[in-house]
Amino acid sequence: MVTVGIDPHKHVHVAVAVDAAGRRIGQPLAVKNDVLVITNLLKWIRSITDDGLITWAIEDGRGFARRLADGLLLAGHEVVWVPSRLTAAHRKLHAATGSKSDSTDAAAAAHAVIATPDLDRHRIDEHVRELRVLVDYRSDVVKRRTMVINQLKAQLHVWLDHTPGDLSRAKALTTLTARVGAAPLRTHIRQALTEMLAEIADLNRRVHDLDATIKDLVTPLAPALLEITGISHNSAAVLISEIGDVTRFSTSAKLARYTGCAPIPVYSSDKERYRLHRGGNRRLNSVLYTAAIVQKRWHPAAQELLARHTPDKGTRGARRILQRHLVDVVHRAMTADQASWQHQITRYQPAA
């Protein structure tokens, strides 16, 4: 049996293969964290071993490595999460000098799995996977629609004395189609503009259909989450698909750091000071930002919180405090929702 330890990072993952006795096999691999990461990892491991049973030991950094773990699991492999404390212990045990490096950490993760066979195995909730695919697909369709609308508007400023409105709405699109049909344009220009209008109409329909599907899927999964002011069905779908198993964040503070809503301490000269966290999951951060803006307009308790902190923190600082508070609310709601449907979920497991 071969165990592959992986030390995950944002841009590069480092993998080391060891045999059943803990001896390294082949050379470590540093693989770029992109769309080809699974293909490159599988090609590498097959080049150094023919063993069909591969266990992938990933140091527990599920923010950076969740999609990697999903891909390996869907490819039919066993994936094990290794706590950082075990990695540190085995690094001290097996490293010659106790020094720390990415390849040493990856090998330590593999050794930890060999020594502790009952570690947590990675699983995929089918509900979460379904939403993740739909959310990603909707995001791509919306980006495509925005690109075509921008291209069309750029051309219309040249050929028509008219600035179109929101072309994601049927009324504005119908009005513009009629104006293009009545305008004195050359044949090829009219054809190009008409085709762009038809593509926008098709993309609008696809976004509408995806919204309806996502709403049907999210409604029974997130009743508590949807009660939060500013959290729409699409926002709830993003939260569920990006966070997955919310219990992996034992506290809302850890979730706040993952979403980029936790301020970072930068103490200087015995003065406590914090700065904005510009990292974290930006898609989740965007959802929480939108919810904060909506609550600023419509939620009395949020308005009171903003009014209380604005004099000292400023408008932006007060809004960031509201976002941090929203993380607590979202964490409680998702924990309650997941407890209600977790027992009904069919988990994906690799084929025997």
N, C-alpha and C positions, 0 to 999 in steps of 0.2 A: 504494500500500500504506500502511496506517495502523498505527502502532505505539502501543500504550497502555502507558505506564509506571505501575507501582503501587508506592507506598511502604507496606508493610503494617505494621499495628500491632495490638495486642490487641483494641481496641474499634472502631477506625475505620481504613479503608483510604483512601488518597488516590490518585486516578488522574488522569493527564494524557495527552492524545492528541496525537501529532505526525504530520506527513505524511512522505513519503519524503525530503524535504529537511531534516527536523528542525524545521520550523516548527510551533508549537502550533496545534491546532485546537480551537475552542470554549473553554469554561471548565473548569477543574479540577473534579473531583467528589470530595467527601468522603462516603464511603458507610459506613454502620454495618455492622459485622461480625456479621451475624445470618443467619437462614435465607433472607432475601431478597437477600443480597448479590449473587449471580449475576444474578438477575432485574433488579435495579437497575442493575448495571453494563452489561448488554446493552441495556437500554432507553436508557440514557444515550448509549452509543456509537452506537446506531442513530439517535438524534436529531440527531447532529452530523455523521454521515457515512453514505453509502450503500455505501461500499467493502465488498465481501464478504470480503476477505482481511484479517483482523485478527490481529496478533501482540501477545500480552500479555507485557510485560517486567516481571518481579517481582523487586524487590531481594531478595537471598538471605536470607530469614528464614523457613525452611521450618517452623519451629515454629508461627508465627502464620498463615502463608499456604498451608500444604499443602492444606487443604480447599478453599480458594479456587482453587488451581491445579488440583486434581482436578475441581472443578465446571466450570471454563472448558474444560478438556481434553475432558470428557465432552460438553460443548455443541458440540464440533467445532472448537475454536480451537487455535492453536498457542501454547504457553506456554513462555517462556524464563526461566531463572534467571540473574540478573545478580549477580556477586560484588560485595560492598560496596566493594572497592578500586576497581573500575571505576566504580561510581556516584560515589565521591568524586572520581575523576579528571575525569569529565565534568561534575560540578558545578562544579569550579574552571574548567573550560574554557568552559562556556556561561553560567554565572550572571554577571550584570552586575557584582556586587560580591563574588562569592565567598561570599555569605551562605548559610546553610543553612536550609531550610524543607522541609516535607513535599512541597509541590508541586514545589519545585526538585529534591528527591531523585527524585520520580517521573519528571520530565522527563529527568533524568540517566540513569535506568535505560533509558528509551526510546532516548536518544541512544547509549547503550552498545551496545544490540542492533543499531542501524543500522550503527554503526562496526565491530562485531565479530560478523559473522553466524554464526560457528561456536560460539557459546556453548551450554552444555548445555541440551537440551530436556527438558521435564518428561514423564515417562512414568508409567504406572500398572501395577504388577504385579497381574495378575488374581487371584492367590492372596491378596494383601494386601487388595485391594478386597473380595473375597468374605468374608474374615474380618471386615473392618471393618463390613460391613453386618450380619452375624450378631451380632457383639459389641454393636453399638449396639442392635439389635433385642432381644437378650436383656436388656440393661440396662433398656430401657423396660418389658419384660414383668415383670421382677422388681420394678421400682418400682410398677407397677400392682398386682401381687400384694400387696406390702407395704401399699399404701393400703387395699385391700379387707379384708385381715386386720385392720388397725387399726380400720376401721369396724365390722367384725363383733364384735371384742372389746369395743369401746365399748358396743355394744348388748347383748351377752351379760351384761355386768356389771349391767345394769338388769333383764333378764328371767330370767336363770338364775343360780343360786348355784353357779357353776362358772367356773374360770379355765382356758381352753383352753391346750394346750401349743403346740408348734411345728406350725402348720397347713400348713407346706410338706411335712410328712411324711404319708403316706397313713393310717397308723394313727391319729394324733391327729385327722385330719379325719373318718375313719369313726366314731370314738367320739363326736365332737361332733355329727355328723349324727344319730346314734341318740338322743342326749340331747335334741336339738331336736325330733325326731319324737315323743318320749315326753312332753315337757313340756306342761303345761296352758297353752297360749298361744292368743291370739285368732288368727283366720284370717289376717288381713293381716300380723300380726307373724310368724307361722310362714312365710308365703309369702316375705316379704322376707329372713328369715334363711336359708331354704332356697335362694333364688336366689343369695345371697352365697356360700354354701357351694359351690354348683355352679360359680360363677365361679372360686372359688379352686381347685377341682379341675381345671378346664379350664386355668387359668394354670399350675398345677403340671405338667400334662401337656406344655404348650408349652415350659416351661423344660427339662423332661427331654429332650424331642426336640431342642431346640437344643443342649443339652449333648452329646448323642450325635453330632450333626452336626459340632459344633466339634471334638470329639475325633477324629473320622475325618479331618478336614481338617488338624489341627495335627500329628498323630502323625508323618506322613512329612516334615513341613517343619521340625520343631524337635526332633530327637533329642537334641542336646547341651543344649538349653535345658531339656528335660523331665527331664534327669538332675540338675538343681539342686534340692536339698531346698527345699521350699516353693513351687515353681513348678508349679502344676497345669496341666491342658490349657486351662482358661479363662484363667488368668493368662498363659500363653504366647500365647494368641490376642490378648489385650489388648496385650501387648508388641509382637507382630508388626504388629497393625493400627495402633497409635499411632506406632510408630517407623518402620515401612515399610522403606526402604532404610537399613540400619544403617551403611553406608559413608559416609553423609552426615555422620556423627559421626566425624571422623578419630581422635579419642582418646576413651577412656572418661570423661575429665574433662569433655568437652563434653556427653556424654550425661548425666553426673551433674548438670550445671547445668540441662539441659533437663528432667530429672525432679524438680528441686527437692531433690536430695540433696547438693549441693555447698555447704559452709558459705561464708558471705559474710564477707570480712575487714572489720572495723571497727576499724582501728588508732586508738589514742588515747594521747597522752602517751608516745610511743615504746614502747607496749606492744602486742604482737601479741594480737589478740582476734578471735574469730569469732562470728557469730550464725547462728541458724537461717534457712535460705532458705525463705520461705513462698510463693514463687512456683513456677513450673515447671508441668509437666503433672501435675495432681493425680491423674488416673487411673493413670498410671504410678507415681507416688509411693505410691499406695495398694497397688498390687501388690507393690512392694518392701517396704513396711511389713509386709504380711501374710507375705511370705517371711522377713523378719527375725524375726517372732514365732514362726513355725514352727521356724526354725533354732535359736532360743533354747531350744526345748524338746527338739529331737531331734538336732541336729547337734553333735558333740563339738568340732570346730574352732571353730564359732561360739560355743559356750559358753566355750571358752578365751579367745577374743578379748574377749568381754563381761566375763569375770572379770578380765582384765588391765586394762581401761580403766574399769571401774565405779568403783574407788576415787577416781580423779582427775576423771572426767567425769560421774559419777552414772549412774543407770539409763537415763535418756533419752539422755544424751549418748553412752553406750556403744552404745545401739541405733542411733543415727544414724551412728556410725562403722561399724557392721555394715552398715547400708543402703548407705553409700558404697562399702564393699568389695564388696557384692553387685552394684553397678553394673559394677565391673570384670569380675566373673565373667559377668554377663549379656552384656556387650559382647563378650567373647571367644566365648561360646557362640553368640550370634546371628551373629557374623562367620563362624564355622565352618559353621553351618547354612546361611547364605545362599550361601556359596561352593559348597555341595554341590548346591543346587537352582536357583541363579540361571540357569544355562544352559538349564534346562528351562522357564523361565517365558515365557509369551506376553505381551508387553507391549501395553497398549492405546495406540493412536495415533489422532489425529484423522483423520476421513475426508478424502480429497483433494478 
